[in-house]
Amino acid sequence: MANLFEQNRNYVLGDEELNLIGDRDKLAQWRHKGMGPAFYKLGRKIIYRGADLNAWAEANRVDPSKEGAA
């Protein structure tokens, strides 16, 4: 698996790299609905770990060659 995010880095809202998966509003919607990558909420600050972002991205990976094969 190729890492899209640095494994040992913490990302906070406003970090440009987070736009890869969604803008600030989309991430807020996912948090509200209990979807999206795992995060920490420390007071009003939202923190995403790179390892969690990579795990979430891998879990949502689509392989077109395996689509429809059952």
Secondary structure, DSSP 8 states (H G I E B T S, - for coil): ---SS-TT-EEETT-GGGGGT--HHHHHHHHHHT-SS--EEETTEEEEEHHHHHHHHHHT---GGGTT--
